[in-house]
Amino acid sequence: MENRQIIEKMIALIDRIESYSQGMDYETFMANNMAVDACVFNLSQLGELAGKVDDVVEELNPQIPWRQIYGLRNRIVHDYEGVNLKLVWEIIESDLHELKDELELL
């Protein structure tokens, strides 16, 4: 898969996460198992794609935390039951919109 496709898929995943969590606060999110499952799954997919971006793209775009995104994927996949949902919520609330903006610039 080429970098352009990877980045487009990453943006689409962020759009999904944003739509699944729209209008929610942390308590509402925590009470909605479908939203939690959907967001956590899509974050893991986002991380999987971040790990597929060429090294050159990573080096040219250090403003994007490629390794951290992939690292979150590893934490989700290898310890799903132990995923820190407060951290997931903070990522959704604080980081995804900025990440999407950066990806769209690419």
N, C-alpha and C positions, 0 to 999 in steps of 0.2 A: 504494500500500500504506500502511495506516495505521501509526502509531507502535507500537501494541500488537503488531501482527503482526510488525513488524520486530524488536522486542525479543524476542518469543517465538522467532523464527527464530534470532536471535543466541544465545539460551540453548541451543537445540537443537544448533547448530553446536559450541558449547563442549562439550556433552555428548558429541558424536561425537569431538571431538579428545581428550577425556579417555579415552574408551573405546579409541581407537586407540593411545594411548600408555601405557595402564595397565600398571603393573608393570615399566616399562622404566626404565633409566638412559640417559644420553646415548650411551654406546657401543652399547647394544642398539638404541636408536632409530636411530642412524646406519647400522647394519648392516641395517636393515629398510626397504628401498626403498618397500614398500607403505605402511608407517606414515608414512614421511617424506612421500611424495606425498599421502597422504590428509590429513595434518595441515596441510601447506602449502596445499593446495587449500582446505580448510575455513577456514583463517586468512584466505585471500584473500576468500572469501565473507563472512566476518565483517566484514572491512574494507569490502566493497562495501555491506553493510547499514548499517554505521555512517555511511557517507556519505549515506544516505537519510533519516536521522532529521531531523525538523524542527529548525530553529534554536532554537525555543523550548525544546524538550526538552533540547538541548545546553546552553543557557544556564541552565536550571533544575537541571541535573545536572553541574556542573563536575568532580565527583569521578570522572567517567568520561572517560577520555582519547580522546574521539571522533576528533579529528584524527590522533592517533598511530595509532589502529587503522586508519583509512582510509589513512594514510601507509604503513603496513606492506603493505596491499593493493597500493598503487602499486609499492612496491619488488618485491613478489613477481611481479606481472603484467608489469612492464616489464623485469625482470632476473632471470627465474626461475633461470637457470644460476648467477647470482651471489648467490643468496639465502644469507645467513649462517645456516647451520643451527644453529650454537651459539646465536645470538640466538633463533631459532625455539624451540629447546629451553628456553631460559631463560624465554621467554614462557609456554610450556606449563607449566613447573614452578612459576613464581613469580607469574604475573599472571592466568592464566585463571580460577582458582577465585575470586579476589577480584572479578574483573570479573563473573563469573556471579552472585555474591552481590549486587553492586550492581544488576545488571540485574533480578534477581528482586524487589528492593525497589521497582522502578518499577511 
